[in-house]
């Protein structure tokens, strides 16, 4: 997998050995030449040790990149922007397969069992996912968002534009990452899932669209008392919605989304996993400008 920065995404920087590798290699050559000329045992000993260490270092590291190190940590391709910063792109160190839920053999589950999902836990595009666009699109943006997050609110129209302007080339998946410090976010996420179950996918997206338009964010930007009205506005039966919300059963779905998000490296909101060519290509943290998102997308189209 390539390592690249947002500041220059049109010119990807392929992982290369550190500059010091070449110096060590030359040192090894020089030491070979110097051995025949050395007259003092101390000089000879020092050069031999340096040569051996240099050759071992080269042998261990030559040709390696994060993608070949299956258990390595995340490789930084730029400055991580945190929750909504101007940040960069974190390349996932492990190339992870992504398949549709049907191909993976998941019977409508959330991918939490870790088996039969075509790759590491949480990477499958699931039947239970909320998706705008074709799940088989060349590029899929899997957003982990919080309905009370101000930066998610800022990103929402950007994601809408990216999907529409790229026609069938880009799909958008929304998964929940309800930050506990945003008091109303978990219940708002559950409310959206109740709407999805009762009315369908279109109503789910309408609910999310309107919620972001109306909330002032930061935890209590949309009153919990207003959730039944919003659900009814997008077509849900008020009594059925209230029963679903009061039951708390959608908390499991929200928690499952958050679990897979953490396993994919998401630690703040918004966090967008970029999937292309059936592989997870990286994590885009924060509400980056549309132009920067588009530059990244263009590399995979």
VENLIN-V619286 format. One record per backbone hydrogen bond with DSSP energy under -0.5 kcal/mol. CO is the residue of the C=O (numbers start at 0). NH is the residue of the N-H. Records with the same first field share a line. If there is no record, write none. Layout:
# VENLIN-V619286
CO: NH + NH
This chain:
# VENLIN-V619286
1: 3
2: 12
4: 7
5: 8
7: 10
11: 13
12: 2
17: 20 + 21
18: 21 + 22
19: 23
20: 24
21: 25
22: 26
23: 27
24: 28
25: 29
26: 30
27: 31
28: 32
29: 33
30: 34
31: 35
33: 36 + 37
39: 43
40: 44
41: 45
42: 46
43: 47
44: 48
45: 49
46: 50
47: 51
48: 52
49: 53
50: 54
51: 55
52: 56
53: 57
54: 58
55: 59
56: 60
57: 61
60: 63
64: 67 + 68
65: 68
67: 69
68: 71
73: 75
74: 90
77: 79
78: 87
80: 84
81: 83
87: 284
88: 76 + 90
89: 282
90: 74
95: 279
98: 124
99: 103
100: 104 + 105
101: 104
105: 107
110: 121
119: 122
123: 125
124: 100
125: 128
128: 130
129: 173
130: 132
131: 171
133: 136
137: 276
138: 170
139: 141 + 274
140: 142 + 172
141: 272
142: 144 + 174
143: 269 + 270
144: 176
145: 148
147: 149 + 217 + 218
148: 152
149: 153
150: 154
151: 155
152: 156
153: 157
154: 158
155: 159
156: 160
157: 161
158: 162
159: 163
160: 164
161: 165
163: 166
165: 168
166: 169
168: 138
170: 140
171: 131
172: 142 + 174
173: 129
174: 144
176: 178
178: 181
180: 182
181: 184 + 185
183: 187
184: 188
185: 189
186: 190
187: 191
188: 192
189: 193
190: 194
191: 195
192: 196
193: 197
194: 198 + 199
199: 203
200: 204
201: 205
202: 206
203: 207
204: 208
205: 209
206: 210
207: 211
208: 212
209: 213
210: 214
216: 219
218: 183
220: 215
222: 225
223: 226
225: 229
226: 230
227: 231
228: 232
229: 233
230: 235
231: 234
236: 240
237: 241
238: 242
239: 243
240: 244
241: 245
242: 246
243: 247 + 248
244: 247
247: 250
248: 251
249: 253
250: 254
251: 255
252: 256
253: 257
254: 258
255: 259
256: 260
257: 261
258: 262
259: 263
260: 263 + 265
261: 264
269: 285
270: 143 + 272
271: 273 + 283
272: 141 + 274
273: 280 + 281
274: 139
275: 278
277: 97
278: 275 + 280
281: 273
282: 89 + 284
283: 271
285: 287
288: 291 + 292
289: 293
290: 294
291: 295
292: 296
293: 297
294: 298
295: 298
296: 299
297: 300
